[in-house]
Amino acid sequence: MSTEPEDCADYLERIVYLIDNELDETDCAVVREHLEECTPCLQKYDLERTVKSVVARSCSESAPDSLRQRVKVQIREVQVRISEA
């Protein structure tokens, strides 16, 4: 089955819902079938899933204390320069 780019536009939003487990079983099956047949949409799905995973992991990590201290010092330096200007 050949898919036209305009057909794929219908699936882009549903791909995000699939990743977030917000589709019912019927829609999941339809989207998964499309992904099996459409390499560009499958690549988009893989990219979206990877980005969501990295963001989720990043949100649960905290910066090392030394980095936070350096950032605070730089912010103070910028504030001082702005107030002196």
N, C-alpha and C positions, 0 to 999 in steps of 0.2 A: 504494500500500500504506500503510495506516495503522498506526502503531506505538503500542502502549500503553506508559505509563510503566514498568510492571513489566517489560516486555520490554527496555526500555532499560537497566535495572539489570544485565542480563546482559552488556551491551556495555561498561559503564564501565571495568571492569578490563582488558578486552581492548584498549580504546583506548590505555591507558598502554603495554601490551605492544606495540601496533602502533607507537607513537611510538619506543619503544626498540628496534625491529627484533627483537623476541623471539617473533614468531609465524611459523608456517610459511605457505607460500603459500596454502594452502586457507583457513586462518583469516583471513589478510590480506584475501583476496577477500570473505569473508563480512562482515567488519567494514567494509570499504570500501563494499560494497553497502548496508549499513545506514546508513552515514554519508550516502550519496547520497540516501537516502529520509527521513532524520530530521534535521530542522533543529536541535532541541535537542542531539542527540548531536554533530552537526557543530560546533556552537558550543563544546561541551565539549572536543572534539578540538582546535579552534583555540586555545582558552584554555590547555589543557595543553601544547600544542606551544610556545606563546609563553612560558609560564612556564619551561619547561625550557630554552628558548633564552636567556632573560634570566639565569637562574641559572647556566648554563654560562658565559656571557660574563662575569658578575660574578665567578665563581670564578677566572677567569684574569687579572683586573685587580687591581692593588694600589692602595691608597690613596696619595695624594700624601704626601710626607714631612712637609710642613707640617701636614697633618691628623693624621697619626700622632703627631707631637710634641704637638699640642694635646690629643689624647686622653690621652696619657701624663701630661701635666701635670694634667689634671682627675682622673685616677685617683689620682695622688699626693695631690692636695688632699683627696679623699674619704677616702683611707687615713689621712691625718693627722687629719682630723676624727673619724673612727671611733676611732682610737687615743687621742685626747684625751678622748673621751666617757666 
